[in-house]
Amino acid sequence: MKEKLPIRKIIHVDMDAFYASVAQLDNPELQGKPVAVGGSSKRGVISAASYEARNYGVRSAMSSMLAIKLCPDLIFVKSDFKRYKEISNIVRNIFYEYTELVEPLSLDEAYLDVTENKKGNPSATMIANEIRKKIYEKTGLNASAGISINKFVAKVASDINKPNGQKTVPPEEVISFLEELDIKKFYGVGKVTQKKMYRLGIYTGKDLKAKTKEYLSEHFGKSGRYYYHVVRGKHTSIVSPTRTRKSLAAERTFNENITSEIFMIERLTDIAIEVEKRLLKSKVAGKTITLKIKYSDFTLQTRSKTLPYFISSKDVILDTVKELLFQSQMKDSVRLLGISLSNLNTEKGKPKEQKEVAVQLKFDF
């Protein structure tokens, strides 16, 4: 007898190549051309790439130099967060026409729980299609969507028919959908984990499902238990419109590697000022200060200290960061420094109650 899964109607909406698409929207001359958002300098990093650029292998987080080698005709544009936020607000207001249970993940994607919705529409598939049409009508941009019984499956499904498409995985197809899926398409499985799973003979969801909880925990720690449950269609995380910020950070990548602590303190002073601005804007304070150091060989190191009281002052942040900086000797020249504040004083909001309901008809999904 098959185990019944909790039924909710969850939509994951993801704007297609959002930052790059905004640039193409605002500058028609860029339409149909390979576009990358980011700096073209030798230390630049790609923030986003249009689908035309992706066809050459250009991806976000890739160095600009490598991107240029892959695509010599690549056009670089600067980010415009004011514009991104403007469009993001339009898109979010469309979401709220259907439900108050909207959980934004970033400017360009969000989860919606439409089990009970403002339109009284029993079909989450129809709602997703309506939302995507409205987004295009009001912004000129395309979005893709995934629809299923929980956040994990909806998130995975939204990638299946990108760009400008959607995929519904109804309750009775969840298990078979996950079993046939390449493990690299599982949300939460990065490149390192993917390679490790391949080495262990895990290539598909079916292979993953064949492993015991103990086996997965042994090889992947806490994540192993997560993989054990999600491949069985179990993901209990609700759509939470009151997601609490857990940290606030700022960082800088330098044009040239730096070795002098004096220069580092100068950079950290600027970063501390930026962190203070963001704390004041968000009206939060925190106790745990973390210094992030990325060396010239790309190895990453973090050093943290938790204070007995909440702080938001740049002076206290900088004093603590200096202490962390001199905590131990630098192992190499530094290409990036960052400061983050966590253990914040934000209270966790109580999300609107979400009752478990059953889908009455197969086509309602």
N, C-alpha and C positions, 0 to 999 in steps of 0.2 A: 504493500500500500504506500503510495507516494505521500510524502509529508506536505501538508498545505502551507503555502507561504503567505505571510501577511500581505494584504493587498492594499496598496495605495496607488494613486495616479500621480507620478512624478515626471516633470518635464525638465530637461537640462537644455538651456538655450545658450549657444555659443556663437558669437559674431565671427564671421569668416575673415581671417587675416586682418583683424580690426584696425590696428595702427596703420598698416600699409594701405588698407582699403580707404581709410579716411584721407590719406595723402592723395590717392588716385581720384577720390571723389572731389576734393577741393582743387585739384589741378588736372583737368581733363587730358592734358598732354602726357600724363603719366599712365593713363589707362592702357592696359594691354602690354605694359612694359615691366621688366624686372625691377622691383623697387625694394629697398631695404631701409628700415628706420634705424638710425644709429650714426656713429661717426665713421668717417672713411680713413682716419689716421691709422698709423701702424699699431696703435694700442686700442683702437676702436673695437666695439663689440656690437653685434647685430641684436637689436631689440625685437624686431619683427620683420617678416619678409612676405612679399606678395606671392600669390600662387605661381605667377610667371617666374619669379626668382627661385621658388621652391623646386621648380622643374629642373633647375641646374644643381640642386642639392644644397642650396643656401637655407640655413635654419637659424632660428633665434639662439642666442648665446654663443654663436660661432664668431670667431675673430674676423674682423673686416678684411684683413689681408687674405685669409683663406677664402672668404666669400668672393673677393675680386678674382682670385685665381680660378674659381669654379665658374664665375660669370663675369667676364671682363666688361660687359656692357651694363653692369649693375648700377642703378641710380640710387644715390644716398639722399635721404631727406631727414631733417631734424624732427624730433618728437615735439608734439604740441598737446600737452596734457590738458590745457584749458579747453581745447576743441574736443578732445576725447571725452572729457567729463560732460561737456555740453550734450554730446550725442548720447552718452551713457544715460544721462538723466531722462532724455526722451524715451529711450528704450525701456528704462525701468518704469516709467509712468505707464507704458503700454502693459507691462506685466501686472501692475496694480489694478488695471481695468478688469482683470480676471480673478485675482486672489491677493489676499494680504500676506499669504505665506510665501514670501519671496526671500531667498537667501543668496545675496550677491557674493560671488567668489572673487570678482575683480571687476574692472570697468566693462569688460566685454563678455562676461558669462554669469549665469545665475541658475539656481534651482527654483522651481515652482511646484508647490503642491496644489493640484487642481482637483483633488478628490471631491471636495465640496467647493464649488466656485461661484463667482458672482453672476455668471451667465446662465447657470443652471444647465450647462451642457454636459451630458454624461460622457462625452468622447474626448479624452485627452489628446488623441491624435488630431481631431478637428481643431481643438483649441490651439495646439502647437502650430498648425498650418495657418490659422488666423493671425496668430502673433507674428509669425515670420512675414506674412503679407503686409501687416501694419507697419512693421519695422522698415520694410523696403519703401512703402508709400511715404512714410514720414521722414526717413533719413537718406534713402537712396542706397542703403547698404544691405547686403545679404547676411542672413543668419542661418545656422543649422540647428537641428534639435534632436534629442533622444527622448523617447517616452517609454517608461516601464514602471515596475512596481516599487523600485527603491532608487536612491541616489546613485549607487554604484553602477547599476545596469543602465540607467538613463545616461550617465556620463559616458560610459563606453559606447553606447548606441549613437550618441550625437556625432561621433567621429566616422561612423560607417559610411554615410552618404554625403560627406563634405566634398566640395562646398555647396551651399544653397540646397540642402536636402534634409530629410529627416528619416528616422528609423524608429518604428514602434516594436517593442518586444513585449507582447502580451503575456499574462501570467503563465499560460500553458506552454509557452515557448522559451521561457527564461533558461531552464536547465540545458536544453539542447543548444540554445544560442551560445551559452558560456562554454559548453563542452567543445564546440567546434571552433572557438575563437583561438587565434594564435596568442600565446602567452604574452607577447610583447605589446598586445593591444589592451591588456588588463590595466585599468587605472591604478597607479601606485607601483607598477613594475617598471623601473627605470632600466637603463642600458646595462648597468652593472649586475642588477638582479636578473635581468633577462639572460645574460651570458651564464650566470651561475645556474639558473634553471635549465638552460640548454645542456650544460655539462652534466646535470643530474638526470637528463633524459626527459625533462618536462618541456614539451613543445606546445601543447594545447591545453585548454581548460580540462579536457578529459584526462590528460596525463596528470594534471595537478590534482584533480578530484580523486585519482587513484591512490594518492599518498595519504598516510594517516596524519592526524593532528600532531602526534608525537614526532613523526619524521619531519614535518614542516617546521615545527618549533625548534627542533634540534639544528636545522640548517639555516633558519631565517629568524630565530628568536620570536619576539612578539608579533612581528609581521607574518610569521608562519601561521599563527592562529587566525589572523585576518584573512589570509589567502584561503585557508581551510573553509571559512564560512562564506566568503563572497562567491566562490566558485559554485557553491550550493544555493546561490540566490539569496543568501541571508545577509542583510545589511540594515542594522537597526537605527542608524543615524537619521533623525528626522530633519525636515526642512525647517531651519531655525532662522526666522527673520530678525532675531536679536543676537546675532553672532558677536561675541565679545572679542575685542582686540586683545591679543595676548602679548604683543610687543610692538615697539616702535623703533625704527632704525634709520640711519643715513650712512652712506659710504662713498668713497671716492677712489677711482682708479687713476693712477698718475701717468703722464706722458713719458716720464723717465723713471726708472727704479730709483728709490732713495735709500740711503744707508745711514744718514745722520739722524740721531734722535732729536736734534734741534729742529730739523726740517719736519720730522714726523709730528712733533708737538705743534708746529705751526699749522700743519694740515688738520690735526686732530682738534685744534681750537676752532677752525672753521666748521668742522663736522659737528662739534658740540653745540655751536650756535644754531646750526640747522636742526639738530635734534630738539633743542629747547623750543624753537619756533613751532615744530610739529607737535610737541607736547602741549604747548599753550593753545594751539589751534584745536587740538582734539580734547582739551580740558582733562588731561590725565597726568598722572605721576607714577613713578615706579621705584622699586627697591633694588632690582638686580641690574647692574651695569656690565655689559660685555664688550670687550675690545676684540675686533676681528682683524686678523693680519693675514694677507695673502702674499706669499713670497714670490720671487722672480721665477722659481721653478713650479709655481702654481699650487704648491702645498698650502694648506689652510690651517691656521691656528687660532683658537679663541681662548681668552682669559676673562674670567668673570669674578665679580665681587657683589655680595648682597649686603645692603645697608640695613640698619634696624628701623629705618623710617623712609617714607616716600619722598622722593625728590623730583624736581623738574628744572632746577637751576643749572645753567651751562657751567657755572663756576664749580659746583659740586661734581658735576659729571666729568669735567676736565680734570679736576684734582684726582678723582678716582681712576680715570683712564691713564693719567701719568703714572700713578702707582702701579697699575697693571702693566704698563709699557716697560717699566724698569724691573718688573718682577723676575724676569730672566733674560738672558742675552739673546739678541737676534741671531738667527741661524743663517740668514742670507739677506740680500737686498730686498726691499719691499715694493710691490707694485700696487697694492690696495690696502686701505685702512677703513675700518668701519666702527661705528658705535651703535649699540642697541640698548634699549631699556625694556626690561620685562618685569614680571611679577607686579603688574599694574594694579591700580586701585579701582579698576572698573568692576562694577557689580554685574553678575550674570543675570541678564533679563530672563524672565519666564516666558517662553514662547506660547503662542496660542495653542490650546489643547488640540491634539490631532487624534481623533477617534479612529479605530480600525474599522474599515467598512469593506464590504465585499462587492466586487463587480458583478452586476446582475446578468448582463448579457455580454457575450464574447466580443461583439462588434462595438460595444461601448468604449473599449479601450482605444 
